[in-house]
């Protein structure tokens, strides 16, 4: 026994020292990662908040901070300045950014359909052809985004346009008015304030091709942190699956914490619209997995923007605006 004791003591001390030195390394394993959204926290961000609230990012080795965007936040500028690792973007925005030398890259698409819609009064607006002769409320950036496509597709005129100020009262006051909006939010506000269910035409269902709620990173971030970006994408898309097919309570609580103005009812409405319209789980995602980005889809958006004169092909190399490497083998199936 006396001879065995020193060996046991030595083994105990060796294990203690090993654990002591390993502890700081384990504690530091979760690497800080900042993700900037495109607006105040809402159901359209649910999958990312689900991944955060359920600990999926932490399990992937990331200490993720979700920072809210908003009307006064220039997310692309912050991304280019290194204030975020990735942001929630949009195809048109990122493709056009390359004209200005901003080397941002789309790496995943949470939404296979853009939630943007035209919203009108029942009876006065039932189909897109009914836009002719209507007053149309759109935001400032729509003039160099989807409006040229709408104008050419349905023979509309710039004279029909008025500014949309993210207030539904002008719409409610005039039956001859149609306004832009997200299918996940504005129709709910109209139902609550106007007491009727509006007609909603999702632009994606009429040929508008861009992805939405995309994950976008700078080229140099992809070169410096490929493993971290891959981990973020995988955890985020699993978060979307869990948010839409599982229990969303933890994510909704995290959303409300960041945005106290958000209600349980609006979150439930938005989530239901996302599911029923197949915005995340439908389209290519149903066959190739949540978050998928395809060459064919990106080419379709790019060619449309070029045809409309919104992008100069001499200044933008489509292949540099996105990559499929982080999603092509992800296979997180609905």
GUMARGU-115451 format. One record per residue: residue in three letters; x, y, z of N, C-alpha, C in turn. Coordinates in pm, whole numbers, padded with zeros to 5 digits, always signed. Each point is the difference from the previous one (the first is absolute). Last residue first. Layout:
// residues N
ALAXYZXYZXYZ
...
This chain:
// residues 334
UNK-03702+01961-04442-00127+00027+00069-00067-00130+00042
UNK+00540+00023-00054-00124-00016-00076-00123+00034+00084
UNK+00544+00092-00058-00094+00005+00114-00140+00001-00060
UNK+00457-00022-00236-00106-00100+00004-00078-00003+00131
UNK+00446+00193-00205-00054+00018+00134-00113-00099+00027
UNK+00301+00101-00397-00001-00131+00066-00062+00005+00139
UNK+00022+00393-00276-00028-00104-00099-00005-00140+00062
UNK+00102+00442+00220-00135-00057+00007-00021-00120-00092
UNK+00408+00278+00049-00044-00019+00138-00136-00070+00011
UNK+00213+00121-00425+00085-00096+00073-00049-00031+00141
UNK-00150+00305-00380-00085-00111+00045+00075-00095+00093
UNK+00032+00561-00127+00066-00130-00004-00097-00106+00050
UNK+00020+00560-00211-00056-00107+00082+00089-00123-00008
UNK+00102+00411-00230-00102+00052+00091-00059-00106+00092
UNK+00328-00048-00370+00062+00054+00120-00102+00045+00104
UNK-00121-00167-00438+00064-00108+00076+00064+00048+00129
UNK-00194+00306-00325-00098-00071+00081+00066-00104+00090
UNK+00207+00455-00175+00020-00140-00033-00090-00082+00092
UNK+00002+00541-00161-00039-00103+00097+00022-00139-00059
UNK+00076+00418-00236+00053+00029+00132-00027-00111+00102
UNK-00153+00003-00459+00144+00027-00013+00065+00022+00136
UNK-00475-00056-00056+00074-00127-00003+00151+00019-00016
UNK-00380+00315+00235+00092+00007-00113+00084-00127-00004
UNK-00515+00106+00209+00136-00045+00026+00082+00008-00128
UNK-00455+00128+00006+00029+00028+00140+00142-00040+00039
UNK-00276-00045-00427+00094+00111+00010+00034+00037+00142
UNK-00276-00373-00181-00072+00121+00044+00090+00122+00010
UNK+00178-00426-00116-00099+00033-00102-00076+00127+00035
UNK+00304-00177+00317+00072+00054-00116-00099+00045-00107
UNK-00175-00218+00375+00051+00131+00038+00075+00067-00115
UNK-00150-00444-00061-00113+00092+00007+00047+00141+00033
UNK+00316-00347+00006-00040+00032-00137-00117+00097-00003
UNK+00143-00161+00424+00101+00086-00063-00042+00041-00140
UNK-00267-00315+00229-00010+00132+00061+00096+00099-00067
UNK+00024-00446-00139-00129+00056-00037-00017+00141+00056
UNK+00379-00254+00125+00010+00047-00138-00131+00065-00045
UNK+00009-00210+00418+00077+00124+00004+00015+00059-00140
UNK-00209-00419+00034-00084+00105+00061+00074+00133+00005
UNK+00231-00383-00156-00107+00037-00093-00085+00114+00055
UNK+00344-00196+00268+00055+00082-00109-00112+00050-00091
UNK-00120-00110+00513+00038-00069-00123+00054+00099-00103
UNK-00093-00084+00569+00020+00102-00104+00045-00075-00125
UNK-00248-00140+00515+00067-00026-00128+00005+00125-00088
UNK-00201-00092+00458+00115+00089-00018+00065-00008-00136
UNK-00270-00422+00178-00023+00138+00044+00129+00081-00015
UNK-00087-00432-00321+00031+00037+00138-00019+00147+00029
UNK-00098-00275-00409+00144+00014+00019+00041+00041+00141
UNK-00464-00067-00158+00077-00107-00065+00147+00000+00038
UNK-00312+00325+00163-00071-00126+00021+00078-00118-00056
UNK+00145+00452-00067+00031-00050+00134-00066-00135+00027
UNK-00078+00261-00400+00118-00086-00005+00034-00060+00136
UNK-00477+00171+00015+00091+00024-00112+00115-00099-00001
UNK-00223+00094+00479-00045-00036-00134+00106+00024-00106
UNK+00021+00108+00483+00003-00144-00018-00038-00045-00140
UNK+00009+00469+00135+00126-00060+00047+00010-00146-00039
UNK-00383+00251-00129+00108+00095-00021+00137-00054+00042
UNK-00497-00163-00040+00120-00072-00039+00122+00088-00019
UNK-00470+00092+00156+00042+00046-00132+00131-00064-00046
UNK-00192-00097+00430-00105-00026-00099+00042+00039-00140
UNK+00297+00088+00373-00022-00144-00022-00096-00023-00116
UNK+00083+00442+00136+00126-00057-00049-00018-00147-00034
UNK-00358+00226+00209+00016+00041-00139+00126-00061-00063
UNK-00072-00066+00461-00099-00075-00079+00010+00034-00149
UNK+00264+00244+00306+00048-00138-00012-00094-00083-00085
UNK-00133+00439+00105+00113-00002-00091+00052-00140-00023
UNK-00343+00059+00318-00049+00028-00135+00114-00009-00102
UNK+00108-00036+00455-00070-00120-00045-00052+00017-00142
UNK+00200+00372+00204+00100-00104-00024-00066-00128-00052
UNK-00281+00348+00134+00066+00032-00127+00108-00102-00033
UNK-00220-00044+00414-00095-00022-00110+00064+00028-00135
UNK+00239+00088+00404-00012-00144-00025-00089-00027-00120
UNK+00248+00474+00010-00100-00074+00078+00003-00148-00034
UNK+00358+00457-00005-00051-00117-00071-00096-00079+00089
UNK+00259+00383+00141-00122+00039-00071-00064-00117-00074
UNK+00426-00022+00239-00118-00011+00086-00131+00039-00068
UNK+00487-00180-00155-00099+00092-00056-00129-00011+00079
UNK+00381-00248+00138+00067+00101-00082-00096+00106-00052
UNK-00181-00352+00247+00098+00065+00087+00073+00110-00076
UNK-00298-00283-00231-00070+00102+00079+00095+00074+00095
UNK+00174-00361-00248-00040+00108-00091-00067+00112+00078
UNK+00103-00391+00231+00123+00075-00028-00029+00117-00095
UNK-00351-00294+00097+00034+00074+00121+00125+00084-00022
UNK-00133-00292-00341-00091+00114+00008+00029+00085+00123
UNK+00241-00402-00054+00041+00100-00098-00088+00124+00008
UNK-00113-00365+00270+00126+00059+00045+00048+00108-00096
UNK-00399-00248-00112-00016+00087+00117+00131+00068+00041
UNK-00141-00323-00378+00065+00129-00020+00007+00088+00124
UNK-00021-00552-00152-00056+00094+00098+00073+00134-00011
UNK-00004-00313-00434+00001-00037+00140-00067+00105+00087
UNK+00071+00031-00479-00056-00133+00017-00009-00045+00146
UNK+00177+00430-00145-00121-00017-00079-00067-00135+00020
UNK+00409+00122+00226-00095+00108+00026-00133-00025-00071
UNK+00369-00295-00071-00058-00017+00133-00106+00105+00030
UNK+00244+00030-00406-00080-00124+00001-00072-00016+00133
UNK+00303+00354-00034-00121+00024-00078-00090-00124-00004
UNK+00421-00038+00209-00089+00085+00078-00130+00029-00074
UNK+00342-00222-00223-00065-00092+00093-00097+00078+00089
UNK+00257+00257-00278-00100-00072-00079-00069-00109+00082
UNK+00350+00246+00206-00111+00089-00034-00109-00074-00077
UNK+00409-00222+00107-00083+00019+00120-00123+00086-00032
UNK+00315-00061-00348-00062-00127+00036-00094+00017+00120
UNK+00256+00375-00135-00101-00035-00099-00072-00127+00039
UNK+00365+00133+00265-00112+00092+00016-00113-00036-00097
UNK+00404-00237-00034-00070-00037+00122-00123+00089+00022
UNK+00286+00103-00360-00069-00127-00025-00081-00044+00122
UNK+00274+00377+00045-00115+00030-00086-00079-00127-00028
UNK+00397-00051+00238-00100+00068+00082-00125+00034-00082
UNK+00371-00192-00220-00060-00098+00091-00110+00064+00084
UNK+00260+00277-00294-00090-00091-00072-00070-00100+00091
UNK+00284+00447+00050-00082-00077+00093-00092-00099-00071
UNK+00323+00293-00228+00058-00009+00134-00073-00096+00091
UNK-00145+00090-00453+00138-00048-00008+00059-00023+00138
UNK-00431+00185-00042-00005-00138-00048+00140-00059-00009
UNK-00037+00453+00104-00048-00081+00113-00006-00147-00040
UNK+00108+00318-00329+00114-00023+00089-00041-00079+00125
UNK-00334+00128-00319+00093-00099-00055+00114-00030+00096
UNK-00462+00163+00212+00102+00057-00088+00095-00110-00048
UNK-00516-00114+00118+00127+00029+00067+00094+00066-00100
UNK-00559-00167+00089+00098+00068-00085+00123+00033+00082
UNK-00503-00289-00020+00119+00020+00083+00110+00051-00093
UNK-00555+00067-00068+00120-00075-00032+00109+00027+00104
UNK-00497+00125-00097+00055-00039+00129+00125-00086-00019
UNK-00242-00005-00445-00009+00101+00106+00050-00058+00131
UNK+00015-00066-00595-00010-00057+00133-00016+00115+00101
UNK-00156+00076-00520+00105+00002+00102-00031-00084+00124
UNK-00282+00071-00439+00084-00114+00034+00095+00009+00120
UNK-00512+00137-00228+00109+00077+00060+00098-00099+00064
UNK-00429-00127-00214+00122+00002-00079+00116+00081+00056
UNK-00450-00095+00191-00025+00057-00134+00129+00020-00079
UNK-00027-00153+00456-00093-00090-00068-00032+00047-00141
UNK+00270+00260+00294+00073-00121-00036-00088-00099-00074
UNK-00183+00400+00190+00070+00024-00126+00076-00125-00047
UNK-00456+00010+00291+00142-00016+00024+00074+00012-00133
UNK-00486+00189+00167+00066-00066-00112+00151-00001+00024
UNK-00502+00084+00279+00146-00001+00007+00055-00080-00118
UNK-00473+00272+00219+00053-00088-00105+00152+00012+00000
UNK-00274+00094+00463+00033+00055-00131+00036-00110-00101
UNK-00335+00026+00444+00115-00076-00050+00033+00048-00141
UNK-00233+00291+00423-00028-00086-00115+00130-00069-00043
UNK-00045+00347+00352-00111-00091+00022-00036-00085-00119
UNK+00358+00352+00109-00107+00025-00097-00120-00091+00014
UNK+00397-00023+00284-00040+00140-00003-00119+00028-00091
UNK+00182-00448+00052-00021+00054+00134-00056+00142-00004
UNK+00121-00217-00406-00113-00070+00063-00033+00060+00135
UNK+00380+00161-00218-00121+00045-00069-00123-00067+00060
UNK+00424-00137+00152-00029+00136+00047-00129+00054-00063
UNK+00157-00415-00151-00047-00012+00138-00038+00138+00055
UNK+00202-00026-00426-00140-00045-00002-00060-00016+00139
UNK+00467+00126-00033-00098+00104-00036-00144-00051-00010
UNK+00365-00325+00105-00026+00106+00097-00110+00098-00042
UNK+00190-00394-00247+00009-00041+00140-00040+00108+00099
UNK+00043+00045-00483-00118-00083+00028-00006-00041+00147
UNK+00227+00459-00169+00038-00139+00020-00127-00079+00034
UNK-00012+00454-00310+00008-00049+00137+00052-00142+00003
UNK-00202+00461-00333+00095-00109+00021-00008-00047+00145
UNK-00434+00223-00246+00127+00029+00064+00091-00122+00003
UNK-00466+00261-00251+00070-00127+00025+00135+00035+00061
UNK-00512+00269-00083+00143-00004+00028+00046-00144+00023
UNK-00457+00186-00062+00069-00008-00129+00152-00010+00017
UNK-00308+00063+00366-00024-00133-00056+00075-00020-00132
UNK+00107+00321+00432-00028+00009-00143-00010-00140-00060
UNK+00106+00095+00468-00085+00114-00033-00044+00004-00146
UNK+00309-00326+00192-00135-00023+00052-00096+00110-00043
UNK+00459+00043-00110-00061-00111-00073-00145-00021+00045
UNK+00262+00314+00234-00034+00049-00135-00065-00108-00087
UNK+00150-00135+00438-00117+00088+00000-00032+00058-00139
UNK+00377-00300+00162-00107-00052-00086-00121+00095-00009
UNK+00556+00054+00058-00121+00030+00075-00117-00041-00088
UNK+00467+00021-00135-00013-00107+00100-00111+00029+00100
UNK+00096+00260-00400+00070+00046+00121-00009-00102+00113
UNK-00030+00066-00575-00048-00082+00110+00083+00031+00122
UNK-00111+00313-00463+00091-00061+00098-00074-00087+00102
UNK-00175+00048-00510+00008+00090+00115+00091-00068+00104
UNK-00147-00069-00571+00072-00024+00125-00015+00114+00101
UNK-00157-00047-00475-00087-00065+00097+00060-00004+00141
UNK+00226+00163-00397-00095+00098+00054-00095-00060+00103
UNK+00318-00256-00261+00059+00065+00118-00096+00098+00065
UNK-00188-00425-00278+00060+00131-00024+00054+00058+00130
UNK-00118-00529-00246-00035+00104+00098+00075+00129-00030
UNK-00037-00488-00196-00030+00123-00073-00044+00114+00090
UNK+00160-00462+00117-00144+00027-00002-00037+00134-00065
UNK+00461-00165+00019-00080-00124-00008-00148+00029-00014
UNK+00328+00352+00063+00011-00061-00133-00090-00122-00016
UNK+00011+00221+00421-00042+00097-00102+00002-00063-00140
UNK+00171-00246+00371-00147+00010+00001-00049+00090-00112
UNK+00464-00026+00057-00053-00130-00044-00152+00003-00005
UNK+00223+00377+00178+00020-00009-00146-00051-00132-00058
UNK-00023+00051+00481-00095+00080-00077+00025-00004-00151
UNK+00272-00213+00365-00102-00078-00069-00092+00082-00089
UNK+00426+00228+00139-00006-00140+00044-00107-00070-00082
UNK+00106+00475+00026+00115-00065-00064+00007-00147+00042
UNK-00355+00263+00161+00015+00059-00134+00117-00063-00076
UNK-00108-00091+00465-00071-00083-00098+00018+00050-00142
UNK+00160+00219+00408+00094-00089-00067-00067-00091-00102
UNK-00264+00314+00264+00098+00067-00086+00091-00095-00075
UNK-00488-00180+00135+00109+00067+00072+00101+00060-00098
UNK-00540-00059-00109+00123-00079+00010+00107+00082+00072
UNK-00560-00015-00167+00090+00049+00104+00122-00092+00009
UNK-00400+00133-00385+00087-00105+00053+00100+00062+00096
UNK-00511+00080-00267+00109+00068+00069+00082-00107+00070
UNK-00283-00128-00449+00000+00013+00146+00111+00094+00046
UNK-00081-00147-00461-00094+00103+00044-00007+00020+00150
UNK+00186-00456-00157-00015+00110-00094-00107+00096+00050
UNK+00090-00415+00219+00085+00112+00041-00014+00120-00093
UNK-00205-00446-00049-00082+00105+00059+00082+00119+00048
UNK+00189-00411-00171-00047+00087-00109-00083+00116+00054
UNK+00149-00349+00291+00101+00100-00029-00041+00094-00113
UNK-00385-00213+00301+00113-00057-00075+00093+00111-00040
UNK-00372+00097+00272-00007-00146+00014+00114-00070-00071
UNK-00216+00500+00179+00129-00058-00040-00005-00149+00027
UNK-00387+00256+00073+00071+00100-00080+00133-00053-00053
UNK-00260-00288+00269-00092+00052-00101+00067+00101-00091
UNK+00215-00051+00474-00078-00104-00069-00102+00061-00096
UNK+00456+00257+00116-00134-00015+00056-00076-00108-00077
UNK+00552-00012+00035-00108+00087-00044-00132-00029+00068
UNK+00586-00088-00053-00115-00019+00089-00109+00099-00039
UNK+00496-00259-00170-00091+00110-00025-00129-00030+00074
UNK+00508-00190+00142-00129-00019-00067-00064+00134-00033
UNK+00480-00297+00205-00058+00125-00049-00127-00026-00080
UNK+00329-00321+00208-00133+00021+00059-00071+00126-00047
UNK+00360-00343-00255-00003+00133+00059-00140+00023+00058
UNK+00206-00496-00058-00088+00101-00058+00017+00131+00074
UNK+00252-00366+00132-00001-00030-00143-00090+00098-00076
UNK+00274+00056+00483-00130+00007-00069+00018-00030-00148
UNK+00380-00024+00276-00102-00056+00088-00136-00003-00070
UNK+00503-00012-00203-00127+00072-00015-00105-00066+00088
UNK+00587+00058-00063-00117-00084+00028-00125+00085-00014
UNK+00433+00179-00101+00044-00137+00027-00115-00095+00032
UNK+00158+00509-00251-00112-00077+00053+00044-00145+00019
UNK+00317+00457-00002-00030-00129-00065-00118-00067+00071
UNK+00294+00510-00089-00085-00080+00087-00046-00124-00076
UNK+00325+00417-00087+00012-00143-00030-00073-00085+00104
UNK-00014+00515-00227-00020-00065+00129-00006-00151-00023
UNK+00036+00361-00342+00124-00059+00050-00011-00064+00136
UNK-00347+00199-00290+00071+00101+00080+00127-00057+00063
UNK-00289-00270-00258+00026+00114-00088+00081+00107+00071
UNK-00163-00374+00236+00124-00029-00071+00033+00108-00103
UNK-00411-00001+00246+00113+00048+00081+00132-00022-00071
UNK-00414-00170-00176+00025+00142-00031+00118+00055+00079
UNK-00136-00441+00091+00048+00008-00139+00033+00144-00036
UNK-00197-00073+00419+00138-00049-00004+00057+00006-00140
UNK-00457+00129+00075+00091+00087+00075+00145-00044-00017
UNK-00338-00275-00174+00012+00123-00079+00101+00094+00065
UNK-00106-00410+00234+00075-00015-00125+00024+00131-00075
UNK-00038-00019+00528-00101-00011-00104+00073+00004-00133
UNK+00117-00076+00580-00001+00079-00121-00110-00038-00097
UNK+00231-00023+00528-00117-00050-00070-00020+00089-00122
UNK+00496-00079+00221-00126+00071+00016-00111-00071-00075
UNK+00533-00079+00248-00093-00023-00110-00126+00081+00025
UNK+00374+00081+00268+00060-00109-00078-00085-00031-00122
UNK+00046+00496+00234-00076-00125+00011+00071-00105-00084
UNK+00178+00433+00031-00079+00006+00122-00090-00123+00021
UNK+00320+00153-00373+00043-00102+00095-00077+00000+00131
UNK-00059+00263-00419+00090+00062+00097+00046-00099+00107
UNK-00314-00122-00336+00124+00035-00070+00103+00059+00095
UNK-00432-00090+00169+00068-00125-00035+00134+00029-00065
UNK-00279+00362+00095+00056-00056+00123+00075-00129-00028
UNK-00231+00197-00356+00112+00087+00039+00068-00054+00126
UNK-00390-00209-00145+00110-00031-00091+00123+00083+00032
UNK-00406+00079+00242+00064-00127+00033+00120-00031-00087
UNK-00254+00440+00169+00055-00041-00129+00082-00127+00024
UNK-00422+00253+00280+00121-00082+00006+00042-00040-00141
UNK-00407+00237+00153+00115+00091+00004+00133-00075+00000
UNK-00433-00227-00004-00003+00099-00110+00121+00093-00003
UNK+00079-00484+00214-00110+00095+00012+00010+00105-00108
UNK+00238-00486+00264+00008+00110-00094-00118+00093+00023
UNK+00240-00345+00374-00113+00039-00084+00039+00111-00097
UNK+00306-00408+00218-00024+00145+00009-00111+00038-00096
UNK+00212-00462+00261-00087+00049-00107-00028+00147+00026
UNK+00410-00361+00146-00079+00118+00038-00084+00040-00121
UNK+00285-00477+00164-00066+00087-00097-00075+00114+00068
UNK+00395-00374+00064-00067+00088+00095-00066+00110-00083
UNK+00172-00528-00134-00013+00143-00026-00074+00070+00113
UNK+00084-00489-00092+00124+00067+00034-00001+00150-00021
UNK-00360-00340-00042+00083+00005-00120+00132+00074+00024
UNK-00335-00035+00336+00044-00136-00029+00092-00005-00121
UNK-00200+00410+00106+00098-00035+00104+00054-00141-00024
UNK-00350+00150-00274+00125+00069-00032+00110-00038+00099
UNK-00433-00166+00076+00060-00065-00117+00132+00067-00039
UNK-00339+00091+00372+00140-00035+00022+00068-00067-00119
UNK-00458+00198+00062+00011-00144+00024+00145-00045+00020
UNK-00113+00458-00103-00069-00035+00124+00016-00148+00035
UNK+00187+00167-00411+00061+00065+00116-00062-00050+00130
UNK-00179-00146-00408+00135-00056+00015+00071+00059+00121
UNK-00417+00179-00114-00016-00137+00049+00137-00063+00025
UNK-00019+00422-00203-00024+00009+00144-00021-00139+00062
UNK+00047+00021-00462+00126+00044+00060-00015+00012+00152
UNK-00382-00104-00257+00095-00111+00000+00132+00035+00064
UNK-00351+00338-00056-00024-00103+00101+00102-00111+00006
UNK-00094+00433-00257+00132-00029+00055-00003-00123+00092
UNK-00393+00185-00200+00088-00022-00115+00144-00029+00041
UNK-00339+00130+00316-00010-00141-00037+00092-00035-00117
UNK+00166+00413+00280-00134-00039-00044+00002-00146-00041
UNK+00324+00468+00179-00024-00143+00014-00146-00034-00028
UNK+00210+00424-00244-00028-00035+00139-00041-00148+00007
UNK+00288+00076-00417-00111+00079+00057-00011-00034+00148
UNK+00321-00211-00293-00041+00109-00090-00108+00089+00058
UNK+00416-00284+00267-00124-00023-00074-00035+00122-00083
UNK+00485-00214+00191-00083+00120-00006-00124-00027-00084
UNK+00399-00282+00304-00091-00007-00115-00095+00118+00007
UNK+00505-00187+00225-00107+00100-00002-00080-00012-00130
UNK+00349-00298+00346-00047+00010-00138-00121+00092-00001
UNK+00428-00239+00340-00098+00107-00024-00033+00011-00148
UNK+00156-00469+00221+00058+00121-00060-00107+00106-00025
UNK+00096-00441+00337-00109+00069-00069+00051+00134-00052
UNK+00294-00265+00256-00029-00068-00126-00110+00070-00079
UNK+00211+00088+00449+00023+00093-00110-00040-00059-00134
UNK-00030-00247+00406-00081+00120+00020+00012+00094-00117
UNK+00268-00388+00011-00139-00034-00023-00089+00123+00011
UNK+00453+00053+00102-00015-00024-00143-00145-00035-00033
UNK+00121+00061+00454-00003+00126-00074-00019-00020-00149
UNK+00037-00399+00267-00120+00080+00027-00002+00133-00074
UNK+00374-00320+00011-00099-00017-00108-00119+00092+00019
UNK+00354-00027+00324+00045+00070-00120-00100-00011-00115
UNK-00099-00222+00404+00019+00142+00031+00040+00078-00125
UNK-00034-00471-00017-00131+00064+00000+00011+00149+00024
UNK+00394-00252+00025-00051-00005-00137-00135+00069-00010
UNK+00200-00052+00428+00068+00101-00081-00055+00004-00142
UNK-00165-00335+00281-00043+00131+00048+00063+00111-00083
UNK+00137-00443-00077-00134+00025-00052-00052+00137+00040
UNK+00415-00136+00174+00011+00018-00145-00137+00030-00062
UNK+00024-00108+00459+00053+00134-00026+00009+00028-00149
UNK-00133-00433+00133-00101+00099+00038+00046+00142-00032
UNK+00307-00352-00060-00104-00003-00102-00107+00102+00028
UNK+00336-00055+00320+00055+00062-00121-00103+00005-00111
UNK-00109-00226+00397+00005+00145+00022+00050+00071-00125
UNK+00002-00464-00005-00138+00048-00004-00005+00152+00016
UNK+00417-00212+00047-00044-00007-00139-00143+00053-00013
UNK+00189-00030+00434+00060+00108-00080-00046-00003-00145
UNK-00161-00354+00281-00053+00132+00033+00064+00112-00082
UNK+00138-00469-00004-00107+00035-00093-00048+00144+00022
UNK+00328-00198+00291+00058+00024-00132-00107+00044-00100
UNK-00132-00108+00446+00082+00121-00003+00060+00029-00137
UNK-00249-00406+00055-00083+00122+00000+00085+00126+00000
